[in-house]
Amino acid sequence: MNLNVTLVAQAIVFLVFIAFTIKFVWPPLLRAIEARQKEIADGLAAAEQGRRSLETSNTQANEAIRQARSRATEILSQAEKRSAQMIDEARQAAREEGAREKTAAKAEIDQEVTRAREQLRAQVAALAVAGAEKILRREVDAKAHAELLDGIKRQL
C-alpha cells in the first residue's frame, strides 16, 4: 500500500466527516448554544429588571415611611392642640360655674341678710311695744295698733 493513497483516503474520509458534522451535528449544537445564550441573556435582563424593581420598591417604601412619620407628627401635633383646647375649655367652664355659684351664694346671703333684718325689725318693734307698755303701764292691743307697729318697722 502506498502511503499517498492512504493519506488521500484519510483526507477524503476526514472531509466527509467534516461535511457530515457541518450538515447534521453542527446546526443542533449551534441552536443549543444560541438557546442557552438567549436564556442567559433573558436571566440577566430579568435580574437587572428585578434589581431596578427592588430599588423602586425601596424608594417607594422609604417615601411611604417618611409620609407616615410626617402624618404621625401631624396627628400628635393636632392631639396636643386639642388637649390644650380641652383644658382651656374645662378651665373656662370651671370659672363660669364658680361665678354662677358665687352669684347664687351672694343672692342667698342677701336673702339671709334681708330675713335677718326683718327679724331684727320685728324684735325691735316687739321691744318697743314692750317698752311702751311698761312706760304706759298698760297693755297695748297689737291688733288695734298694727298700723303703728308697721310704721315703726318701716322706720327701723
SULNOR-V900978 format. One record per residue. RES is the residue in three letters. SS is DSSP state (H for helix, E for strand, C for the rest). Layout:
RES_SS / RES_SS
//
This chain:
MET_C / ASN_C / LEU_H / ASN_H / VAL_H / THR_H / LEU_H / VAL_H / ALA_H / GLN_H / ALA_H / ILE_H / VAL_H / PHE_H / LEU_H / VAL_H / PHE_H / ILE_H / ALA_H / PHE_H / THR_H / ILE_H / LYS_H / PHE_H / VAL_H / TRP_H / PRO_H / PRO_H / LEU_H / LEU_H / ARG_H / ALA_H / ILE_H / GLU_H / ALA_H / ARG_H / GLN_H / LYS_H / GLU_H / ILE_H / ALA_H / ASP_H / GLY_H / LEU_H / ALA_H / ALA_H / ALA_H / GLU_H / GLN_H / GLY_H / ARG_H / ARG_H / SER_H / LEU_H / GLU_H / THR_H / SER_H / ASN_H / THR_H / GLN_H / ALA_H / ASN_H / GLU_H / ALA_H / ILE_H / ARG_H / GLN_H / ALA_H / ARG_H / SER_H / ARG_H / ALA_H / THR_H / GLU_H / ILE_H / LEU_H / SER_H / GLN_H / ALA_H / GLU_H / LYS_H / ARG_H / SER_H / ALA_H / GLN_H / MET_H / ILE_H / ASP_H / GLU_H / ALA_H / ARG_H / GLN_H / ALA_H / ALA_H / ARG_H / GLU_H / GLU_H / GLY_H / ALA_H / ARG_H / GLU_H / LYS_H / THR_H / ALA_H / ALA_H / LYS_H / ALA_H / GLU_H / ILE_H / ASP_H / GLN_H / GLU_H / VAL_H / THR_H / ARG_H / ALA_H / ARG_H / GLU_H / GLN_H / LEU_H / ARG_H / ALA_H / GLN_H / VAL_H / ALA_H / ALA_H / LEU_H / ALA_H / VAL_H / ALA_H / GLY_H / ALA_H / GLU_H / LYS_H / ILE_H / LEU_H / ARG_C / ARG_C / GLU_C / VAL_C / ASP_C / ALA_C / LYS_C / ALA_C / HIS_C / ALA_H / GLU_H / LEU_H / LEU_H / ASP_H / GLY_H / ILE_H / LYS_H / ARG_H / GLN_H / LEU_C
//
